[in-house]
């Protein structure tokens, strides 16, 4: 299936919190990694505007894409590095205790697995506040 901005929007709107949904979309996004700039731009806009109950699903999608694309090329890590700090600042501002735990866990995983650079990880941790 070819990549179009409208198809990307449709796929994001159909994303559910199920592991299968996240992994299926992640594989499609990785296949279209040459369009990582448009994907991440759309992901950023969507995560900032979707209902709070859907925001973690977008983080889980980013996590899957980041971890599974790093062997194929740097496109996604470069693009996500540009927007993650802004997104995490937003998420921590609205997060309840459960969401905070999930965000902390994702940052720890990214550090343990060297998914992102230490400078960015430090910035993401700082978003949680004191």
N, C-alpha and C positions, 0 to 999 in steps of 0.2 A: 504494500500500500504506500503510495507516494505521500510526501509531506506537503501539507498546505497549512497556513495559519488557522483557517477555519476548522480543519480536521484536528489540529492540535487543541484548539479551544473545546471542541466536542469531546475529545478524549479526556481532557482535564475535568470537564463537567460530569463525565460518567465515572470518574475515579471514586472507588469506595475504599473503606478501610480494610477490606479483606486482603490477605497476603497475595492471593492470586491476582486481584485487580492491580495492586501495586507492582508486582513482578512483571505482569503482562505489559503494563504501560512502560515500565522501566526498560524492558527489552526493546520495545518499539523506539523509545527515545534514544537509547544507545545505538540502535541501528541507524538512526538519523543524527548522529553526533556532529556531523558537519553543520547542522543547524542549531548547535548548542546555544548560540547567542540568542536566537529567537525563542528557543525553548525556555531558557532561564529567565529571559525578560517577561515572558508570559506567566511562568511559574511565580515569579516575584509579584507581579500585579495581582494574580489570583489569590495567593496566600494572604496578601494584605487585605483583601476584600471579602473573602469567604467567611461564612459563619464560624465562630470559634470552635465548634464541634468538628469541623473539617480540617482545621489547620494542622494538626498533628499528622494527618494522612499525607499532606503535602511534604512534611518533614520526612516521613518514612519513605516517600517516593524519592526525595533528594538523596537520602541515605543510600537507598538501593542503587540509584544511578551512579552516585559517587563511588561506591565500593566496587560495583561491577564494571564500570567503564575505565577504571584507572589503568588496566592492562592494555586497553585498546587505544588510549591516547589521552592527552591532557585537556581536551576541550572542555569537558564538564567541570573539572576541578578549577580551571581558570575562570570560567564564567560564574560558577557558584561563589567563588572567592570574592567576587565583586559585590555580591548582594547579601550574603549570609549575615553579616553583622547588622545591617539595617533590619533584616527580617527577625533576627533573634532579639533585637531591642524591642521591636513591636510585640513579639510573642511573650517575652518576659513581662512586659507592661500589663498584658491582659490575662496572664496565666494564673490558674488556681494551683494549689499544691500538687495535684496529680500531674498537670501539664508541666510544671517546673521539674518534677522528678524525671519525666520522660525526656525533656530537653537536656537536662544534666546528663542523663544516661547516653543520649546520642552524642553529645560532645565528648564524653569519656570514650565511647566506642571509636569515634574518629581519631582521638589521640592514641588509643591502644593500637589501632590498625594503621596508623600513619596515613590516614585518608586526606587530611589537610595539614598545612604547615603549622608549626608551633605558634607563630606570631598570630595567625588568624584564630587558632584555638584559644589563645589567651584573651583575645578581644571578645570571642563568643562567651567565654566564662565570665568576663567582666560585665556583660549584658545582664547577668542575673542579679547584679547589685550586691550589696554587702551581706 
